[in-house]
């Protein structure tokens, strides 16, 4: 009797353990349920993949990103995030990516549910000389006006192709110049609001390491973070 009782208890504990392990495994996919209950999504973090997944769970019903107009080689999607249906880049580097400018996409009006946008953020001499590692890794604009034009016209294009209440995830980064700090995340907020987007959320991604030019005299705090704006296309508001 005792042995049978102990075996039964052991079986129940084993089944319970398998149940919770299954929940934990599903949490990797869903990004919400964990072994210890419902996950609390934070606005800050070090893991970019987890942050994007959290944004999609919280603001896109867990659905995948539908369009990425600055796809590059698809680094966002190399660790399990579903690849977008529409992949564009000004200079495609891999198969399956269509050549197009983010401000002139071959898509119909009000046809897209969600967009991921990760544009270049450096321009001219912002404390990072053209021959440094940072400049070689990322495209640079010649002037701030070039950056402004690209960001604004792209926002207008996204407003055109997104359905009402469509989601735009806009990655951006502040930086310093000889004239001072450029708070680009504030500027992006203003531009997006003027065009007709509602800023629903803001996430901050920390970086453990940051490449910088050691030959430049430091006058401001190093920027060890970037931003993910979560914009929603406002209903009834025109560009």
Buried (B, 14 or more C-beta within 10 A) or exposed (E): EEEEEEEEEEEEEEEEEEEEEEBEEEBEEBBBBBEEEEBEBEEEBEEBBBBBBBBBBBBBEEEBBBBBBBBBEBEBBEEEBEBBEBBBBBEBEEEEBEEBBBBEBEBEEEBBBBBBBBBBBBBBEBBBEEEBEBBEEBBBBEEBEBBBEBBBBBBBBBBBBBBEEBBBBBBBBBBBBEEEEBEBBEBBBEBBBEBBBBBBBEBBBBBEEEEBBEEBEEEEEEBEBBBBBBBBBBEEEEE
